[in-house]
Each structure stands twice: as C-alpha cells, then as structure tokens.
Amino acid sequence: MTPHEELGALAADLGDDEVRVLVLVGRRLLVGQRSYGRLDVQGNARDWRAEAAEELLDGCVYLACETMRRGRVEP
C-alpha cells in the first residue's frame, strides 16, 4: 500500500474532527514545502530533536504572551 493509499484508508476510519487535525498538519507541511522544498527525512541533516525543542519553547512563549494579554495570569 502506498503512503497516499494508507492515508486515505486511515482517514476513512477517523471522525471529522480527527480528519481536521490531519488537514491542519498537512497544511503546515505544505507551508514548509513552499519554504524549504519537499521533506526528505533521510537526506536532511537537521537535528530534528533540537528543532522540535526550539519550536515547543517558542510555542510556550506565544501562549504565555497571549495569556498575559488576556489578563489570565494566575499565581
């Protein structure tokens, strides 16, 4: 089974909200593809763990800023 066929089979068994999550991830992949070209996991020498850690930390900063903006800072 090709990856496209496997994705279609998985999507057929998922609920609408679960498929929406996959669509969001797919859209992010397309944004990355436009910036960096097609994903090549084996051929890319990036440190994926370090990249993920940096992105997660950035996300924490963004969430904290939004929380502060909305006045939801709790002790």
Sine and cosine of phi, psi and omega as CSV:
sin_phi,cos_phi,sin_psi,cos_psi,sin_omega,cos_omega
0.00,0.00,0.73,-0.68,0.02,-1.00
-0.97,0.25,0.31,-0.95,0.05,-1.00
-0.85,0.52,-0.60,0.80,0.03,-1.00
-0.91,0.42,-0.66,0.75,0.03,-1.00
-0.91,0.41,-0.66,0.75,0.00,-1.00
-0.89,0.45,-0.67,0.75,0.03,-1.00
-0.89,0.45,-0.68,0.73,0.03,-1.00
-0.88,0.47,-0.66,0.75,0.01,-1.00
-0.92,0.40,-0.66,0.75,0.04,-1.00
-0.89,0.45,-0.72,0.69,-0.04,-1.00
-0.87,0.49,-0.56,0.83,0.00,-1.00
-0.90,0.44,-0.45,0.89,-0.02,-1.00
-0.99,-0.10,-0.05,1.00,-0.03,-1.00
-0.99,-0.12,0.39,-0.92,0.09,-1.00
-0.98,0.21,0.19,-0.98,-0.06,-1.00
-0.85,0.53,-0.72,0.70,-0.02,-1.00
-0.92,0.40,-0.57,0.82,0.05,-1.00
-0.91,0.42,-0.65,0.76,0.05,-1.00
-0.92,0.39,-0.60,0.80,0.05,-1.00
-0.88,0.48,-0.60,0.80,0.07,-1.00
-0.89,0.46,-0.71,0.70,0.04,-1.00
-0.88,0.47,-0.62,0.79,0.02,-1.00
-0.90,0.45,-0.68,0.73,0.04,-1.00
-0.87,0.50,-0.69,0.72,0.03,-1.00
-0.90,0.44,-0.69,0.72,0.02,-1.00
-0.87,0.49,-0.65,0.76,0.04,-1.00
-0.89,0.45,-0.63,0.78,0.04,-1.00
-0.91,0.41,-0.61,0.79,0.06,-1.00
-0.88,0.47,-0.63,0.77,0.02,-1.00
-0.92,0.40,-0.62,0.79,0.08,-1.00
-0.87,0.50,-0.72,0.69,0.04,-1.00
-0.89,0.46,-0.63,0.77,-0.01,-1.00
-0.90,0.44,-0.64,0.77,0.02,-1.00
-0.91,0.42,-0.55,0.84,-0.02,-1.00
-0.99,0.11,-0.64,0.77,-0.19,-0.98
-0.86,-0.50,-0.05,1.00,-0.09,-1.00
1.00,0.00,0.02,-1.00,-0.02,-1.00
-0.89,0.46,0.60,-0.80,0.01,-1.00
-0.91,0.40,0.75,-0.66,0.05,-1.00
-0.74,-0.68,1.00,0.04,-0.12,-0.99
-0.85,0.52,-0.73,0.68,-0.06,-1.00
-0.96,0.29,-0.56,0.83,-0.08,-1.00
-1.00,0.03,-0.08,1.00,-0.03,-1.00
-0.99,-0.15,0.80,-0.60,-0.07,-1.00
-1.00,0.02,0.15,0.99,-0.02,-1.00
-0.88,0.47,0.49,-0.87,0.09,-1.00
-1.00,0.04,1.00,-0.09,-0.13,-0.99
-0.88,0.48,-0.60,0.80,0.02,-1.00
-0.91,0.42,-0.69,0.72,0.02,-1.00
-0.90,0.43,-0.67,0.74,0.04,-1.00
-0.86,0.50,-0.71,0.70,-0.01,-1.00
-0.90,0.44,-0.68,0.74,0.00,-1.00
-0.88,0.48,-0.70,0.72,0.01,-1.00
-0.89,0.46,-0.69,0.73,0.00,-1.00
-0.91,0.41,-0.66,0.75,0.03,-1.00
-0.90,0.43,-0.66,0.75,0.05,-1.00
-0.90,0.43,-0.67,0.75,0.07,-1.00
-0.86,0.51,-0.69,0.72,0.02,-1.00
-0.87,0.48,-0.62,0.78,0.05,-1.00
-0.89,0.45,-0.67,0.74,0.04,-1.00
-0.88,0.47,-0.73,0.69,-0.03,-1.00
-0.88,0.48,-0.68,0.74,0.01,-1.00
-0.91,0.40,-0.64,0.77,0.03,-1.00
-0.90,0.44,-0.68,0.73,0.02,-1.00
-0.88,0.47,-0.70,0.72,0.01,-1.00
-0.91,0.40,-0.62,0.78,0.05,-1.00
-0.88,0.47,-0.70,0.71,0.01,-1.00
-0.90,0.43,-0.66,0.75,0.00,-1.00
-0.86,0.50,-0.63,0.78,-0.02,-1.00
-0.99,0.11,0.02,1.00,0.05,-1.00
0.95,0.31,0.49,0.87,-0.04,-1.00
-0.97,-0.23,0.49,0.87,-0.02,-1.00
-0.97,0.22,0.85,-0.53,0.00,-1.00
-0.88,-0.48,0.50,-0.87,0.01,-1.00
-0.91,0.42,0.00,0.00,0.00,0.00
